[in-house]
Amino acid sequence: MLRAVLFDLDGTLFDTAPDFTVVLNEIRQQDNLPPLPESAVREVVSNGTRAMVKLGFDVNEGDAGFIELRDRFLARYLTHLAEKTVLFPGLENLIDKLAEHGIAWGIVTNKPELYTVPLMAAFDYLPTPGAVICPEHAERRKPHPDPILLACRKIGCAPEEAIYVGDHERDIAAGRAAGMPTIACTYGYLDGETAVDTWGADHIVDHGSEIWPLLKNTYLQ
């Protein structure tokens, strides 16, 4: 019996790349650098702040100036994090369908709570999630299963009664380690070399609208 559906955040539930692109290009403009295309930013969003700072300024963690650029990026993102971000197509309908069928939904993300909470507040018209788990809430982050197992405990379901949806290999690894079925999303933030079919996901979807029919036909019969 399916009792809960858990989502990764960036690249799975929310399309946050537009806001990240604005922030990155505003700082590049301040430093007299040309703007980057959103398509380039999309390829690295799921790899976190370090990857975006490296893309924007060609610096690695440990290089001179990295911490300053990271802090500038994060401070500016905090003021822009819900301006252009939207739900991926099909996800609002999916969450409404889950609510109609009494199935809980939740978020398990590696995005820090400082940014996750205000982002979620901008979408408070959605049915209330049963759990929102950030890195601060568990001892270990994805790909370790700890945060997913914590979400299940908060919702009150066994791991095998839930399913995890993500757009990165670590999402699928975490869901599998937690003992639940997984769905890999190719509509998320993938680079051109990613082979999603090697991740070991139980299902692969190319659009958010495919998830509800998949759940209904596979887990609600």
N, C-alpha and C positions, 0 to 999 in steps of 0.2 A: 504494500500500500504506500502510495506517495503522500507524504505529509508535509514536505517542505521543499522549496527550490531556493538554492543559494547562488548568489551571483558574485563574480568579481565586479569591480567598479569601472575603472577606466578601460575603455575598449570593449566592454561586455554589456554593461548597463547604460553608461553615459558616454557620449561622444565629447570628451573633454579637450580634444586636440585643437579646436578653434581658439579656446582661451589660452592654451599653452603657446600657440603660435603667435597670438597677439603679444603676450608677455615677452617672449623671446625676441620678437622683432622690435619691440619698443626699446629694449635694452641694447640691441644691436644698433638701432638708430642713434641712441645716445653715444655709442662708441664709434659712430661714423662707419658702420658696416651695412651692406645692402640687406634687404629682407630675404628671409628664407621662405620657400613655398611650404604651404601646409602639408603637402604630400610627404615632404622630407621629415617633418616633425611627427607625422602619424607613424612612421616606421620605428620610432624610438620611444614613444610615450610609455609603452608597457615596461620598458627597462628603467624607468624612474628618472629622478632629477639629475643624477650623474650623467646619464646618457644624453639628456636634453642640453645640459650645460656643455658637454663635450661637442655635441652637434653645433651649438650656437657659437662657441668661442674657441673650439679646437684646443681645449685643455682637459687634462685628466685629473682625477682625484690625486692629490699629492703634489701637483704642479703649483708653482707660484701663481697666485691670483685666483685659484680655483674656489677657495672658500668664500672670498668676497663676491665672486660672480654667482655662486650658488645662493648666497644669502640675498643678493639683490633680486635674483630670479624668484625665490620663494616669497619674499616680502611683497613683490609686485603681484605674484600669482594670487596671494591671499585677498587682494583687492579686486581681482578680475575673475574669480573662479566660477562664477555662475552667470556671466554675461552672455556668452555665446554657446555654452554647454547645453546639449539637448539629450534626451533619451534616444537611443538608437531606434530606428523604425521598427514597429512591431512590439516593442518592449512595454509600452504603456498598456496596450491591449492585453498582453500576456499577464501582467501583474493584476489587472482587473479580472481576468479569467480565473487566476489563482484564488483571488479573494472570493469570487462567486462560488467556487467549489470548496471553500474552507481549507485551502492549502496555504500554509504560511510561506512567506518569502523573507529572505534576509540577504545581507551583504557580508562578504568576507574579503577584505582588501588589504593590500600592503601600503595603501595611502594613509599617512598619519591622521590621527583624529582631528588635529588642528584644521585640516582642510576638508576632511570628510563630513564633519558635522555641519558646517555652514553650507556646503554643497547640497547635502540632503535637505536642509531647511528650505532651500530654494525650490524643492520639489515636494513640498509638504501636502500637495493635493493628492499624492499617491496614497493608497492604503498603507497603513502603518506597518513597517517591517517588524518581524518578530525578533530580529537580531541585526546589529550592525557591529561587526568585529573589525577593529583596526590593529596595527602592530603592537600598540601599547597594551592591549587587552590579553595577550597570550605570551607565554615565555618565548616561543619561537614562531617565526612568520612562515608563510608559504615559501617554499614547497613543503614544509613540514605540515602535518595534518592538524596540529594543535588548534589553530584558530577555527578550522572547520568543525572540529569536534566540540569546541566551546559554543559555536553557533547552534549546533544541534541540542546541546544541553539547555541553552537559553530558550529555545523554541519548545523543547520537551519532546523531541523525537529521537529515535535511534538513527545512527548514520545510514543504515541500509534503507531507511524510510525517506531519505532525502536525495537530492541530485545536485551536483555542482556544475555551474556554467561558467566558462572562462575562455579567454582569447590568447592565453600564453601556456607554454608547456608546463611551467611550474603550477598553474591552476589545475591542470589535469593530473599531474603527479600528486598534488595535495589531496585532491578528491579521491583518487585511487587509494592512496595511503590511508585515508579515513574510512575506506570500505564502502563507498557509495558509487553509483553510476555517474558518469561525467558527460558533458556536452562541450565540444570545442567549437568556437565561433570563428569562422574565417572572415566575417565582416569587421573584426576588430583590428587592432594595431599590429599587423604582421609586416615583416619586411619581405622583399621579393624572393628570398631564399628559404623561407620557412616551409617545412614539409609537415603540415598538420597531421597527415595520416600516419606519421611515425610516433605520435605522442601517446598512443594507446587509449584514446577516448572511446567511450562506448558509442557515441554519436558525433557527427559533424554537421553543422548547419551553416549555410551561406547567408542567411537573412534572419532577423529576429522573428519574422512572421512564421517561420518554420517550427519554432520551439513549441508553441501550444499544441498544434496537431501531433507533433512527435510525442509529447507527454500524454496527451489524451489517448492516442492509439496504442501506446506501448505500456503505460503505467497506470491507466485509469480504467482498464477494461474489466 
